[in-house]
Amino acid sequence: MSLSTTSHTTSVGRLADKVAIITGSSSGIGRAIAPAYIREGAKVVCADQTPNARPEISHETTATTLELLQKEGGQDRSIVVKTDVSNAKDMEAVVEQAVKRFGRLDVYGRSITAFSFSRVIAYRPAIAWLITPALLPHHPSYTRLRRNHGTR
């Protein structure tokens, strides 16, 4: 697992100071979501197997998603964590990195692209299954419940 960081710019918008993990952020929809979140003031954790776009999308290969985020003013509000969404340890690690870097987690955006329908069907439930245990302890309702009622 590798981690890349940038430096700070403050932004105001609908997502001001929200912390978001976006999977599949190197290409396609995830790549479009990440800079939009930065423009709206979010702190963005890009989670993908590679920082580079897929070569078949030629207009996306001129810059990495992190470089796009820097152009949008995402210095110090964006990181890239190399993540295999089919690996539970990677999913736990991306959540840990988000919380370690930004102090909490508010938004999880799932945007993976698979090359066949069968892979999409296989991945989507698996991702939800793998990330939920990592996300749950950082959800405000869960932490409030634990604080008020203790753990069992």
FENRAMO-V191755 format. One record per run of one state. SS is the DSSP state (hx for helix, st for strand, lp for the rest). FROM is the first residue (numbers start at 0). TO is the last residue. Records with the same first field share a line. If there is no record, write none. Layout:
BEGIN
SS = FROM-TO + FROM-TO
END
This chain:
BEGIN
lp = 0-1 + 5-6 + 8-17 + 23-26 + 39-41 + 48-56 + 60-63 + 71-74 + 76-76 + 82-86 + 102-105 + 110-115 + 136-138 + 149-151
st = 2-4 + 7-7 + 18-22 + 42-47 + 75-75 + 77-81 + 106-109
hx = 27-38 + 57-59 + 64-70 + 87-101 + 116-135 + 139-148
END
